[in-house]
């Protein structure tokens, strides 16, 4: 009972709170009078925490998503070097090329899924489908449609910012080789989805998005993640209609 609780708390802190804390940290660095430990900051964090905890689980990424948007806008206005280094500018992103990369990544992920399925069968393991897929499948059509933006837009942008920018680029790459940091990031990313059946697919997806984040920029990794989530969402939608 204690381990799942610890894992849940870790996920909440890493995915839902890190973007907002990072924003306050940036303010503290750029404006010396603004402190993360000031009364104003603490009140903002408390309000943010209450809102995140009160939002239904499938929509809990909504506020953190807007925190990411706020950080990116702030980085643009302040002409932060990372804004240009990691190509956070939508206008400078070639989305036709990003779409081609996403198709390539999807094909690689399909191969990874097939290989993983064979491995699981060989060792006699039957794995249930990913929790979020099961939840979406169980939703009524209306609830499912309401959750689409959260699944297809909010989650990819939020997770790419947290895992590929903050964790992979800003933290791990400062201490270890990018290949090792990409592997560690991908292991954590895959494990935090609590899906044995999709483990290798998620791990492969993360490796690919780490590569494109490092070499092309933020929106290229987001495009890959969005396509994966969109394909899953569309397949669930079709199954609901049938």
C-alpha positions as a LaTeX table, in Angstrom:
\begin{tabular}{lrrr}
\hline
Residue & $x$ (\AA) & $y$ (\AA) & $z$ (\AA) \\
\hline
Unk1 & 0.00 & 0.00 & 0.00 \\
Unk2 & 2.85 & 2.40 & 0.83 \\
Unk3 & 4.81 & 1.92 & $-2.41$ \\
Unk4 & 1.89 & 2.81 & $-4.76$ \\
Unk5 & 1.23 & 5.92 & $-2.66$ \\
Unk6 & 4.88 & 6.97 & $-2.88$ \\
Unk7 & 4.85 & 6.41 & $-6.65$ \\
Unk8 & 1.64 & 8.44 & $-7.05$ \\
Unk9 & 3.10 & 11.32 & $-5.04$ \\
Unk10 & 6.29 & 11.19 & $-7.13$ \\
Unk11 & 4.28 & 11.35 & $-10.37$ \\
Unk12 & 2.17 & 14.25 & $-9.12$ \\
Unk13 & 5.25 & 16.20 & $-8.07$ \\
Unk14 & 7.19 & 15.45 & $-11.25$ \\
Unk15 & 4.51 & 15.88 & $-13.91$ \\
Unk16 & 1.92 & 18.21 & $-12.42$ \\
Unk17 & 3.97 & 20.51 & $-10.17$ \\
Unk18 & 7.38 & 20.76 & $-11.80$ \\
Unk19 & 6.32 & 23.12 & $-14.65$ \\
Unk20 & 4.75 & 25.57 & $-12.19$ \\
Unk21 & 7.69 & 25.37 & $-9.77$ \\
Unk22 & 10.05 & 25.90 & $-12.72$ \\
Unk23 & 8.11 & 29.02 & $-13.72$ \\
Unk24 & 8.40 & 30.48 & $-10.22$ \\
Unk25 & 12.09 & 29.53 & $-10.19$ \\
Unk26 & 12.62 & 31.36 & $-13.49$ \\
Unk27 & 11.00 & 34.46 & $-12.03$ \\
Unk28 & 13.29 & 34.22 & $-9.03$ \\
Unk29 & 16.38 & 33.96 & $-11.23$ \\
Unk30 & 15.42 & 36.74 & $-13.64$ \\
Unk31 & 13.95 & 39.06 & $-11.03$ \\
Unk32 & 16.07 & 38.97 & $-7.91$ \\
Unk33 & 13.32 & 40.48 & $-5.74$ \\
Unk34 & 10.98 & 37.60 & $-6.52$ \\
Unk35 & 11.61 & 34.61 & $-4.24$ \\
Unk36 & 10.17 & 31.12 & $-4.49$ \\
Unk37 & 9.89 & 31.20 & $-0.69$ \\
Unk38 & 8.02 & 34.51 & $-0.57$ \\
Unk39 & 4.49 & 34.72 & 0.80 \\
Unk40 & 3.12 & 35.41 & $-2.69$ \\
Unk41 & 4.86 & 32.34 & $-4.12$ \\
Unk42 & 3.64 & 30.08 & $-1.32$ \\
Unk43 & 0.04 & 31.28 & $-1.77$ \\
Unk44 & 0.27 & 30.67 & $-5.53$ \\
Unk45 & 1.63 & 27.15 & $-4.95$ \\
Unk46 & $-1.14$ & 26.35 & $-2.43$ \\
Unk47 & $-3.88$ & 27.56 & $-4.81$ \\
Unk48 & $-2.29$ & 25.65 & $-7.69$ \\
Unk49 & $-2.10$ & 22.50 & $-5.55$ \\
Unk50 & $-5.74$ & 22.70 & $-4.51$ \\
Unk51 & $-6.95$ & 23.19 & $-8.09$ \\
Unk52 & $-4.85$ & 20.26 & $-9.39$ \\
Unk53 & $-6.09$ & 17.95 & $-6.62$ \\
Unk54 & $-9.74$ & 18.92 & $-7.17$ \\
Unk55 & $-9.73$ & 18.36 & $-10.94$ \\
Unk56 & $-10.87$ & 14.84 & $-12.04$ \\
Unk57 & $-7.85$ & 12.54 & $-12.73$ \\
Unk58 & $-8.29$ & 12.39 & $-16.51$ \\
Unk59 & $-8.24$ & 16.20 & $-16.66$ \\
Unk60 & $-5.61$ & 16.80 & $-13.98$ \\
Unk61 & $-3.07$ & 17.76 & $-16.65$ \\
Unk62 & $-5.12$ & 20.82 & $-17.72$ \\
Unk63 & $-3.65$ & 23.32 & $-15.27$ \\
Unk64 & $-0.06$ & 21.99 & $-15.61$ \\
Unk65 & $-0.48$ & 22.29 & $-19.40$ \\
Unk66 & $-1.32$ & 25.98 & $-19.06$ \\
Unk67 & 1.66 & 26.33 & $-16.70$ \\
Unk68 & 3.87 & 25.00 & $-19.52$ \\
Unk69 & 2.31 & 27.45 & $-21.99$ \\
Unk70 & 2.97 & 30.25 & $-19.50$ \\
Unk71 & 6.62 & 29.19 & $-19.13$ \\
Unk72 & 7.14 & 29.07 & $-22.91$ \\
Unk73 & 5.55 & 32.51 & $-23.36$ \\
Unk74 & 7.72 & 33.86 & $-20.56$ \\
Unk75 & 10.86 & 32.37 & $-22.13$ \\
Unk76 & 9.94 & 33.98 & $-25.44$ \\
Unk77 & 9.31 & 37.42 & $-23.91$ \\
Unk78 & 12.55 & 37.27 & $-21.91$ \\
Unk79 & 14.46 & 35.97 & $-24.95$ \\
Unk80 & 15.68 & 33.07 & $-22.85$ \\
Unk81 & 18.54 & 31.21 & $-24.55$ \\
Unk82 & 16.74 & 27.87 & $-24.11$ \\
Unk83 & 13.81 & 29.20 & $-26.13$ \\
Unk84 & 16.09 & 29.34 & $-29.16$ \\
Unk85 & 18.38 & 26.43 & $-28.29$ \\
Unk86 & 15.49 & 23.95 & $-28.07$ \\
Unk87 & 13.38 & 25.63 & $-30.75$ \\
Unk88 & 10.30 & 26.42 & $-28.66$ \\
Unk89 & 9.10 & 28.73 & $-31.42$ \\
Unk90 & 6.14 & 27.28 & $-33.32$ \\
Unk91 & 6.88 & 29.62 & $-36.21$ \\
Unk92 & 10.35 & 28.15 & $-36.67$ \\
Unk93 & 9.10 & 24.57 & $-36.71$ \\
Unk94 & 8.65 & 22.76 & $-40.02$ \\
Unk95 & 5.48 & 20.80 & $-39.28$ \\
Unk96 & 5.57 & 18.94 & $-42.59$ \\
Unk97 & 8.96 & 17.59 & $-41.58$ \\
Unk98 & 7.66 & 16.99 & $-38.05$ \\
Unk99 & 4.79 & 14.96 & $-39.51$ \\
Unk100 & 7.26 & 12.81 & $-41.46$ \\
Unk101 & 9.28 & 12.23 & $-38.29$ \\
Unk102 & 6.07 & 11.31 & $-36.48$ \\
Unk103 & 5.15 & 8.75 & $-39.16$ \\
Unk104 & 8.64 & 7.27 & $-38.96$ \\
Unk105 & 8.43 & 7.11 & $-35.16$ \\
Unk106 & 5.01 & 5.49 & $-35.31$ \\
Unk107 & 6.37 & 2.78 & $-37.62$ \\
Unk108 & 9.27 & 2.13 & $-35.23$ \\
Unk109 & 6.85 & 1.98 & $-32.29$ \\
Unk110 & 4.70 & $-0.59$ & $-34.11$ \\
Unk111 & 7.77 & $-2.78$ & $-34.62$ \\
Unk112 & 8.68 & $-2.36$ & $-30.93$ \\
Unk113 & 5.13 & $-3.32$ & $-29.92$ \\
Unk114 & 5.24 & $-6.48$ & $-32.05$ \\
Unk115 & 8.62 & $-7.50$ & $-30.65$ \\
Unk116 & 7.43 & $-6.88$ & $-27.08$ \\
Unk117 & 4.27 & $-8.89$ & $-27.68$ \\
Unk118 & 6.36 & $-11.84$ & $-28.88$ \\
Unk119 & 8.66 & $-11.56$ & $-25.84$ \\
Unk120 & 5.72 & $-11.51$ & $-23.41$ \\
Unk121 & 4.18 & $-14.57$ & $-25.08$ \\
Unk122 & 7.48 & $-16.45$ & $-24.99$ \\
Unk123 & 7.85 & $-15.90$ & $-21.25$ \\
Unk124 & 4.17 & $-16.67$ & $-20.66$ \\
Unk125 & 3.11 & $-13.25$ & $-19.39$ \\
Unk126 & $-0.36$ & $-11.89$ & $-20.07$ \\
Unk127 & $-0.40$ & $-8.11$ & $-19.66$ \\
Unk128 & $-3.51$ & $-5.97$ & $-19.46$ \\
Unk129 & $-3.82$ & $-2.89$ & $-21.62$ \\
Unk130 & $-2.68$ & 0.53 & $-20.45$ \\
Unk131 & $-4.82$ & 2.00 & $-17.64$ \\
Unk132 & $-5.57$ & 5.23 & $-19.49$ \\
Unk133 & $-6.72$ & 3.24 & $-22.54$ \\
Unk134 & $-9.04$ & 1.19 & $-20.35$ \\
Unk135 & $-10.43$ & 4.33 & $-18.71$ \\
Unk136 & $-11.09$ & 5.99 & $-22.06$ \\
Unk137 & $-12.69$ & 2.80 & $-23.38$ \\
Unk138 & $-15.05$ & 2.69 & $-20.39$ \\
Unk139 & $-16.11$ & 6.33 & $-20.77$ \\
Unk140 & $-19.44$ & 7.29 & $-22.28$ \\
Unk141 & $-19.09$ & 8.87 & $-25.72$ \\
Unk142 & $-19.64$ & 12.37 & $-24.29$ \\
Unk143 & $-17.04$ & 11.97 & $-21.53$ \\
Unk144 & $-14.65$ & 10.47 & $-24.07$ \\
Unk145 & $-15.02$ & 13.45 & $-26.43$ \\
Unk146 & $-14.52$ & 15.89 & $-23.55$ \\
Unk147 & $-11.29$ & 14.12 & $-22.63$ \\
Unk148 & $-9.83$ & 14.26 & $-26.17$ \\
Unk149 & $-8.03$ & 17.64 & $-25.79$ \\
Unk150 & $-6.49$ & 16.43 & $-22.53$ \\
Unk151 & $-5.26$ & 13.23 & $-24.17$ \\
Unk152 & $-4.18$ & 14.48 & $-27.59$ \\
Unk153 & $-2.98$ & 18.03 & $-26.85$ \\
Unk154 & $-2.38$ & 18.68 & $-23.16$ \\
Unk155 & $-0.63$ & 15.41 & $-22.24$ \\
Unk156 & 1.95 & 15.41 & $-25.09$ \\
Unk157 & 2.96 & 19.05 & $-24.54$ \\
Unk158 & 3.11 & 18.66 & $-20.75$ \\
Unk159 & 5.01 & 15.36 & $-20.80$ \\
Unk160 & 7.50 & 16.47 & $-23.44$ \\
Unk161 & 8.23 & 19.61 & $-21.44$ \\
Unk162 & 8.70 & 17.69 & $-18.18$ \\
Unk163 & 10.50 & 14.58 & $-19.42$ \\
Unk164 & 12.38 & 15.71 & $-22.51$ \\
Unk165 & 13.14 & 19.34 & $-21.66$ \\
Unk166 & 13.37 & 19.57 & $-17.86$ \\
Unk167 & 14.42 & 16.04 & $-16.94$ \\
Unk168 & 16.44 & 14.97 & $-20.00$ \\
Unk169 & 17.97 & 18.23 & $-21.25$ \\
Unk170 & 18.11 & 20.51 & $-18.19$ \\
Unk171 & 18.98 & 17.91 & $-15.55$ \\
Unk172 & 20.43 & 14.58 & $-16.69$ \\
Unk173 & 22.43 & 15.87 & $-19.66$ \\
Unk174 & 24.41 & 18.10 & $-17.31$ \\
Unk175 & 25.84 & 15.08 & $-15.51$ \\
Unk176 & 25.93 & 12.14 & $-17.92$ \\
Unk177 & 26.21 & 11.36 & $-21.63$ \\
Unk178 & 23.01 & 12.13 & $-23.62$ \\
Unk179 & 22.59 & 8.47 & $-24.63$ \\
Unk180 & 22.64 & 7.32 & $-21.00$ \\
Unk181 & 20.35 & 10.15 & $-19.93$ \\
Unk182 & 17.94 & 9.28 & $-22.76$ \\
Unk183 & 17.82 & 5.66 & $-21.57$ \\
Unk184 & 17.19 & 6.70 & $-17.95$ \\
Unk185 & 14.53 & 9.21 & $-19.01$ \\
Unk186 & 12.84 & 6.60 & $-21.18$ \\
Unk187 & 12.86 & 3.98 & $-18.42$ \\
Unk188 & 11.20 & 6.39 & $-16.00$ \\
Unk189 & 8.73 & 7.57 & $-18.65$ \\
Unk190 & 7.72 & 3.99 & $-19.52$ \\
Unk191 & 7.51 & 2.82 & $-15.90$ \\
Unk192 & 5.38 & 5.79 & $-14.84$ \\
Unk193 & 2.65 & 4.75 & $-17.29$ \\
Unk194 & 2.15 & 1.50 & $-15.32$ \\
Unk195 & 1.63 & $-0.60$ & $-18.44$ \\
Unk196 & 3.59 & $-3.81$ & $-18.95$ \\
Unk197 & 1.88 & $-4.40$ & $-22.30$ \\
Unk198 & 3.02 & $-1.01$ & $-23.65$ \\
Unk199 & 6.39 & $-0.82$ & $-21.89$ \\
Unk200 & 8.68 & $-1.25$ & $-24.91$ \\
Unk201 & 6.46 & 0.97 & $-27.07$ \\
Unk202 & 6.59 & 3.76 & $-24.48$ \\
Unk203 & 10.33 & 3.26 & $-23.96$ \\
Unk204 & 10.95 & 3.45 & $-27.72$ \\
Unk205 & 8.72 & 6.50 & $-28.08$ \\
Unk206 & 10.69 & 8.25 & $-25.34$ \\
Unk207 & 14.05 & 7.42 & $-26.93$ \\
Unk208 & 12.85 & 8.86 & $-30.23$ \\
Unk209 & 11.46 & 12.02 & $-28.67$ \\
Unk210 & 14.68 & 12.49 & $-26.68$ \\
Unk211 & 16.60 & 12.32 & $-29.95$ \\
Unk212 & 14.36 & 14.80 & $-31.75$ \\
Unk213 & 14.22 & 17.15 & $-28.77$ \\
Unk214 & 18.01 & 17.17 & $-28.60$ \\
Unk215 & 18.62 & 17.53 & $-32.34$ \\
Unk216 & 15.55 & 19.29 & $-33.74$ \\
Unk217 & 13.60 & 20.96 & $-30.96$ \\
Unk218 & 10.59 & 20.85 & $-28.69$ \\
Unk219 & 7.73 & 20.80 & $-31.21$ \\
Unk220 & 9.24 & 17.92 & $-33.16$ \\
Unk221 & 9.13 & 15.68 & $-30.08$ \\
Unk222 & 5.64 & 16.98 & $-29.26$ \\
Unk223 & 4.42 & 16.14 & $-32.78$ \\
Unk224 & 5.58 & 12.54 & $-32.41$ \\
Unk225 & 3.89 & 12.21 & $-29.02$ \\
Unk226 & 0.69 & 13.82 & $-30.32$ \\
Unk227 & 0.46 & 11.44 & $-33.26$ \\
Unk228 & 0.85 & 8.40 & $-31.01$ \\
Unk229 & $-1.88$ & 9.63 & $-28.66$ \\
Unk230 & $-4.11$ & 10.67 & $-31.56$ \\
Unk231 & $-3.91$ & 7.25 & $-33.22$ \\
Unk232 & $-4.76$ & 5.53 & $-29.92$ \\
Unk233 & $-7.64$ & 7.96 & $-29.32$ \\
Unk234 & $-9.06$ & 7.51 & $-32.83$ \\
Unk235 & $-8.90$ & 3.71 & $-32.53$ \\
Unk236 & $-10.84$ & 3.87 & $-29.24$ \\
Unk237 & $-13.37$ & 6.23 & $-30.83$ \\
Unk238 & $-13.90$ & 3.86 & $-33.77$ \\
Unk239 & $-14.38$ & 0.93 & $-31.39$ \\
Unk240 & $-17.01$ & 2.93 & $-29.53$ \\
Unk241 & $-18.92$ & 3.67 & $-32.72$ \\
Unk242 & $-18.87$ & 0.02 & $-33.74$ \\
\hline
\end{tabular}
